[in-house]
Amino acid sequence: VTARFSLRLEVFEDGELVESVPANIAACVEHALFDGVRHGRLDNDGALPEFDLQPHFGASGPPAVCGLELASEGATTRYDREVFEPQARTVLKGLFESKRLSDARRVQWQVSAHGAAPAAHGAAQAAQGPPACSSGGGARRRSAASVSRAPYPFIRESLAGLAPGSLEVTVDERLLGRLRDAVVRVGRVEQAGLLAGRILHDPDRSAIRIAISDEVPLIPVTGGASESHFTFDPADMVAARRRVLERGDGQVPVGWHHSHPTCAECPARPECTGDTVFFSSADVDVHARLMPSAQLVALVAGKVRHLPATRPGFRLYGWQQGRVARRAFRITGPDSAAWSSELGPCLHEEE
Amino acid sequence: MTAAAPTSESFVDLSLVDWEDVRRAHLERVSLRTTVGQTVSEAVDALQLPAQGFYQALLRGRTLDPSDSLEEAGIASNEVIQLVPRVSAGNVRVAGAAADRP
């Protein structure tokens, strides 16, 4: 990423600057790369194109940005300031833990582009001089480093039923059935696993279908699972990925799943309209770190409003324009109609 | 007066990959005195991985101690180290934290 300005995430308390760190735009780059390959503007060869970064300033003017633009190969994508929220949350958490911040009510954060001149149309013109920042980092190089990237694991296939440019996620009902059974069986303890499936790409329609069909459970470390958390050994994640690939049937890791158990009384109260299926801020942070590629999704299981706790439901989340958001999904398999009818509103982006 | 004995410094080339095996940083001439933690930090910067949190280094399934030097960790030239994010100290915490449930 080339930019002739310095992009910083800054934290203020009572207007005083407390912290300034390089702002990380990895999520924007991941989206722009995926979008470029999906629409055929970029080859799916793992090569990293040159992206030009421009800030957008809000009504208050520079240096605080209200968004960014990434441009490459004739396409420009706009990203909101909210793409920095996970990083800001982590920085704020560290500042409160180290007592450098004391009162959340007096704290503000912003992303600033220093050295960028505002243009008449709102985007900044590149200032003269050498690039002042890349998308993150800032550490002194101690050795020569080169970076490479694998192509996306797309399977080329005609997706005639999909609208051009669309991205569809499907989940096999037999997988949902297994996950539902496990949630009921284990009860008030979270579970997690790696989702496996195929990523189908129709380059003529710029359409993608992420077809989720299986999972590999992740084993919690001792004491690592409760009603509100699940902790696993990072080595188990690597082993789960290997197990998916060893099947040799074109399946690749396509995301992760976990459950949000209900309260103890819920299973005995079918009239309960409580809902435990959401994506917490901790879940967003995990997704940002563990699943940074734009095609990776997260399935959450638990008690949904319109179903009893004995019939856990599901919602799907994933990357959209550099942010983690709710996603629609479609159920496939022999009994998909019954499942779709039962889950109903859970299948949509909004309810 | 006795001159200090010259110490020879050894270097290795090595690769660090993320758990997806998608992003790969190849580092050349890294001193074996460099710690695992410094090497991981350099790779995370080079790969522009999400900066928040920490990354654990795995070598052939073994978790490396970030305070060990590459030499102490038994790293030879052309080894491949896997990077897996740690959300909380020691382990990855995958949580629907009750605290922020709606």
Interface residues (C-beta under 8 A of the other chain):
Chain A: V21 P22 N24 A26 A27 V29 P86 Q87 R89 T90 V91 S134 S135 G136 G137 G138 A139 R141 R142 S143 A144 A145 S146 V147 S148 R149 A150 E190 A192 L218 V221 G224 E227 S228 H229 F230 T231 F232 D233 P234 A235 M237 V238 A239 R241 P253 W256 H258 S259 H260 D275 T276 F278 S280 S281 A282 D283 D285 V286 A288 R289 L290 P292 S293 V300 G302
Chain B: D18 W19 E20 D21 V22 R23 R24 A25 H26 L27 E28 R29 V30 S31 T34 Q38 S41 E42 A43 V44 D45 A46 L47 Q48 L49 P50 A51 Q52 G53 Q56 L58 G61 T63 Q82 V84 P85 R86 V87 S88 N91 V92 R93 V94 A95 G96 A97 A98 D100 R101 P102
